Amino acid sequence: MKRRIIALTVLLAALVSGAHAAEGGAMLPLSALQSLQDRYEAFLQGLEAELLERGLLTEEDREAWYAAQLGDYFSNGGYGSILITYQPDAMHYMREEDMALELACRLADGTLKLDTLRRYAPGDSTSDGLMLSFSLTDASGMPRAFVATLSSDTGVFAMWDALSGKYASVGQTATTGGEAVLWSAYVPAKDAQDALLSAVFYEEETGELIGEAQLRLTVDGDGYRLQEDALSAVTQ
């Protein structure tokens, strides 16, 4: 049976007024995508339920489908396609580089979450680096304001520069209050060690230390893979 695929083009800028692509470019910056993420995920959840009811998506592929759509959203600046398929095995062909991954670990009196992608291949990436989007919640699940310092001996970080309308390198350290950061590196050598990124979190108002976490990027051929336990708290 021939594969039947319907691709619906999603122009996410229409979801909210005031969120525009950078002048001269087709992709929205990660800061704009972050502001739209809750609405987009709600849309995906509704569509997912409809696909399951109509038999267009199997329960087995449900998690992979969701990760693929959200990953495409971040990788392609909000201008991607939503895959609706009659062939259950189609999801097996999705690239891990384009699949979203949420990691979490416990810090002092709360939970640290990281939105990122499952794999990063420097020579075959649709973006300027691996997306790192941290968020903190307190013990009751409410958002917690923070400032984080990221550092790594391998690769460099980049952040959105509103004046130039593009991501600019900030070196081997970066400071973020929740804004997405990109990490990039050269294709790892055959004998390369895993990349270890550190993140130290402070209370936004008081500057008091909240905790520290590490993210391990496992060398995987021509790129880096993020395992399910890649994010961990650093105990003092």
C-alpha positions in Angstrom: 0.0 0.0 0.0 1.4 3.4 -0.9 2.2 5.7 1.9 -0.3 8.4 2.4 1.0 11.5 4.0 -0.8 14.8 4.5 1.5 17.7 5.5 -0.2 20.7 7.0 2.0 23.8 6.9 2.0 25.6 10.2 2.6 29.4 10.2 2.9 29.9 13.9 3.2 33.7 13.7 -0.5 33.7 13.1 -1.1 32.3 16.6 -0.3 35.6 18.3 0.1 39.2 17.2 3.4 40.9 17.8 5.7 37.8 17.4 7.5 38.4 14.2 10.4 36.7 12.5 13.7 38.6 12.5 13.9 41.2 9.7 15.2 39.5 6.6 14.8 36.0 7.9 12.1 33.3 7.9 12.6 31.9 11.4 11.3 33.1 14.7 13.9 33.5 17.5 13.7 31.0 20.3 12.5 33.8 22.7 9.4 34.2 20.5 9.0 30.4 20.2 9.2 30.1 24.0 6.4 32.7 24.4 4.2 30.7 22.1 5.1 27.2 23.4 2.2 26.7 25.8 -0.4 27.6 23.1 1.4 25.4 20.5 1.6 22.4 22.9 -2.1 22.8 23.7 -2.8 22.7 19.9 -0.7 19.6 19.5 -2.5 17.8 22.3 -5.9 18.5 20.8 -4.7 17.4 17.4 -3.1 14.3 18.9 -6.4 13.2 20.5 -8.2 13.7 17.2 -5.6 11.6 15.3 -5.9 8.8 17.8 -9.7 8.8 17.6 -9.6 8.7 13.8 -7.0 5.9 13.7 -4.4 8.1 12.0 -1.9 7.7 14.9 -1.2 4.6 16.9 -0.8 4.6 20.7 2.6 3.1 20.1 3.8 6.1 18.1 2.1 8.7 20.2 5.1 9.8 22.3 7.4 9.8 19.3 4.9 11.8 17.2 4.6 14.5 19.9 8.4 14.8 20.3 8.9 15.0 16.6 6.3 17.9 16.1 7.7 19.9 19.1 11.3 19.3 17.9 10.4 20.5 14.4 8.8 23.6 16.0 12.1 24.6 17.7 14.5 23.4 15.0 12.8 25.2 12.2 12.0 28.5 13.9 8.2 27.7 14.1 7.8 27.2 10.4 7.5 23.4 10.0 5.0 20.8 8.9 2.8 18.6 11.0 2.9 14.9 9.9 -0.4 13.0 9.8 0.1 9.5 8.5 -1.7 6.3 7.8 1.4 4.3 8.1 2.4 3.4 11.7 6.1 2.8 10.8 6.6 6.3 9.4 7.7 7.7 12.8 10.6 5.3 12.9 12.2 7.4 10.1 12.2 10.6 12.2 15.7 12.0 12.9 16.6 12.3 16.6 18.2 15.7 15.8 14.6 17.0 15.2 12.9 15.4 18.2 12.2 17.4 21.4 13.4 16.1 24.8 12.5 17.3 28.3 14.9 16.5 31.1 14.4 17.2 34.8 16.2 17.0 38.1 15.7 18.2 41.6 17.4 21.3 43.0 16.8 23.0 46.4 13.1 23.2 47.1 12.1 22.7 43.5 12.5 21.2 40.1 14.8 22.1 37.2 13.5 21.4 33.7 15.4 21.5 30.4 13.8 21.7 27.0 16.2 20.5 24.3 16.7 18.1 21.5 17.6 14.4 21.6 20.7 14.7 19.5 23.0 17.4 18.0 25.2 16.8 15.0 27.3 19.9 14.2 27.7 19.1 10.6 24.0 18.3 10.0 22.0 20.7 12.2 19.0 22.8 11.1 19.9 25.4 13.7 23.0 27.3 14.9 23.4 24.9 17.8 21.8 22.7 20.4 18.9 24.5 22.1 19.0 24.7 25.9 16.0 26.2 27.6 15.9 26.0 31.4 13.0 26.6 33.8 12.7 26.3 37.5 9.6 25.6 39.7 9.3 25.7 43.5 8.0 23.0 45.8 4.4 23.9 44.9 5.0 23.8 41.2 5.0 27.6 40.7 7.6 29.3 38.4 10.8 30.4 40.2 12.7 33.5 38.9 16.4 32.7 38.5 19.7 33.8 36.9 21.9 30.9 35.6 25.5 30.9 34.5 26.3 28.2 32.0 29.9 27.1 31.3 31.7 24.4 29.3 35.3 23.6 28.3 34.0 22.2 25.0 32.2 24.3 22.4 30.7 27.8 22.7 27.4 29.3 23.6 25.3 31.8 21.6 22.4 34.0 22.6 19.8 36.0 20.6 21.0 39.5 19.7 18.0 41.7 19.1 20.0 44.5 17.4 21.5 42.2 14.8 18.5 39.9 14.5 20.5 36.7 14.9 22.3 34.5 17.4 25.7 35.8 18.5 28.5 33.8 20.2 29.1 34.7 23.8 32.0 32.3 24.3 32.4 29.5 26.8 30.1 31.0 29.4 26.6 32.4 29.1 24.1 34.1 31.5 20.4 33.5 31.2 17.2 34.2 33.2 15.2 31.7 31.2 16.1 32.8 27.7 17.1 30.0 25.4 20.8 29.5 24.8 22.4 27.6 21.9 25.5 25.4 22.4 27.6 24.5 19.4 30.9 22.6 18.8 32.9 21.1 16.0 32.3 17.5 14.9 33.8 15.4 17.7 37.0 13.5 16.9 37.1 9.7 17.2 38.8 9.9 20.6 36.8 12.9 21.9 35.4 12.9 25.4 31.8 13.5 26.3 31.0 17.2 26.6 30.0 18.3 30.1 28.1 21.6 30.5 27.6 23.2 34.0 24.8 25.4 35.1 24.8 27.4 38.4 21.4 28.8 39.4 20.8 31.9 41.7 17.7 33.6 43.0 17.0 36.5 40.7 16.2 39.1 43.5 18.7 38.0 46.3 21.5 36.4 44.3 21.3 33.5 46.7 22.6 30.2 45.4 19.9 27.7 44.5 21.9 24.9 43.1 24.1 23.5 40.4 23.4 21.0 37.6 25.4 19.3 34.9 24.4 18.2 31.4 26.4 15.4 29.8 26.4 15.3 26.0 27.5 11.8 25.0 29.7 11.6 22.0 27.8 9.7 19.3 29.6 9.4 15.9 29.5 12.7 14.2 27.5 14.3 17.0 26.3 14.3 20.6 23.4 12.3 22.1 21.4 13.3 25.2 20.5 10.2 27.4 17.5 10.2 29.6 19.8 10.8 32.6 21.9 13.5 30.9 20.8 16.2 33.4 21.8 15.8 37.0 22.1 17.9 40.1 25.5 18.6 41.6 25.6 17.8 45.3 27.9 19.9 47.5 
